[in-house]
Amino acid sequence: QVQLVESGGGLVQPGGSLRLSCAASGSSFSLYLMGWYRQAPGKQRELVARITIGGSSYYADSVKGRFTISRDNAKDTVYLEMNNLKPEDTAVYYCAALRGGASPTWGQGTQVTVSS
């Protein structure tokens, strides 16, 4: 079973940037599809981006062109580079690991607040 720890959240002004990291341990990271999700207050958790074992990526329309997901299998880490941040990006961001038909494994989340 993989364990996930997110870091890199914080307070940033509109138009600013942040890079989130998700460090994995306990299992074969390279065999997992990895995703970043977010949940704003009063809203459902939503997929932001995901990256396959082979490195192919998918983005939600709301973040296309602004966010970039990447993975470093040598460091067992997945990243989310977030640029041109908007107030509507404010949420708790969660990392998830998916493999086969099993339920996803979640990290504890990291808060991102975009405000002037």
BALO-229961 format. One record per residue: x, y, z of N, C-alpha, C in turn. Coordinates in steps of 0.1 Angstrom, whole numbers, plus 5000, padded with zeros to 4 digits. Each point is the difference from the previous one (the first is absolute). Layout:
XYZXYZXYZ ...
END
This chain:
500949885000499150125000500950125000 499750104991500850124999499550105010 500950085005499650115009500450134993 499250115001500350124993500050125010 500950094998500250125008500150124990 499050095001500150124991500750125008 500650094992500650125005500050114990 500250125004500250114990498850095000 499049985007498850095000500450135008 499050094999500250135007499150114994 500450125004499250124996500850074989 499350034989500650074989499050104994 500650104994499150104994499649964986 498850054996499649974986501150034990 500149904991501150014990501349945004 500149965012501249945006500149854996 501149945006500249864997500449925012 499749875000500449915010500349864994 500849935007500349864995499749915012 499149914997499649905010500849874998 500449935010500749884999499249895008 500149884995499449885007501049895000 500549975012501149905001499349875004 500349894993499549875003501049915006 499449915008500949905007499249875002 500749895002499449875004499649914988 500150044988499649914989500750054987 499749934989500750034987499350124994 500550125002499550134995499849994985 500949954993500050014986498849924994 499449915007498949924996498650075002 500050115005498850075004499750124990 498750014996499550124994499950105011 500550124998499950105011499150124996 499350055009499150124997500150105011 499650124996499850115010498550044999 499450015011498650045002499950125009 498950075000499850115009498650005005 499850065012498750025005499950135007 499150084994499750145006498949995010 499950095009498949995010498750004994 499249905005498649994995499949934986 501149954995500049944986500549865001 499749924990500549874999501550004995 500749895004501349984996500149984985 500950074993500049994985501549974996 500049934988501349974994500650134994 501350025003500750114994500949954989 500849905002500949954990500449865004 500449924990500549875003501149964990 500849915004501149964992500249855000 500149944989500049854999501449955003 500149875001501349935002501050044989 499550024988500950034989500250154998 499450085009500250154999499050084993 499049944995498950074993499250085010 499650124997499350085010498650044995 499250035009498650054998499750125009 499350104995499750125009498650034999 499450055011498750065000500050124991 498950034994500050124991500350135008 499750005013500250135007501450035003 500949904999501450025003500949984987 499549974989500849984988500850124997 501249994997500950114996500650075012 499549975012500550075012500749905009 499649875001500549905009500849904992 501049945006500849894994500249905010 499749874997500249895008501349934995 500849955009501249924996500349905011 500849904996500449905010501549974999 500649975011501449965000500049865007 500149904992499949865005501349975009 501150074997501249985008499950055014 499150105001499850075014498649965005 499349914994498749965004499150125004 500050104991499350135002499250044988 498950065002499250064989499850155004 500150084990499950155002498850064993 499650115005499050084993500550155000 500450044988500550144999498850084996 499750105008498850084998500450154998 499650054988500450144996498750084998 500250135000498850094997498849965009 500349985013498949965009498950105001 498849955002498850085001499349975014 499350095004499349985013499149875000 499549964988499249884999500849885001 501350015000500949885002500249975015 499450095009500149975014499349875004 500749925007499549865003501049935008 499649895006501049905005500349914988 501349984998500549924989500449865005 499549904994500449865004500749934989 500949925004500749914991499349865001 499949934989499449875000500949904992 500049875004500749904993499049894996 500049964988499049904995500849894993 499549885003500649884993499049894999 499849964987499049904997498650045004 499349915006498650035004499850045014 501250025007499950035014499550145003 499550035011499650135004501350095001 499950134997501250085000500550025015 501350025000500650045013500250155000 499650075011500050145001501150055009 500550124997500950075010499150085009 500650075010499350085010499550134995 500550054989499650124994500950125004 500050104991500750125003499250124995 499950105009499250124997500650094990 499350044990500450114991499050115001 500550125003499150125001500550114991 499250044990500350114991499250125003 500750105006499350125004501050125001 499450114998500850125001499950065014 
END
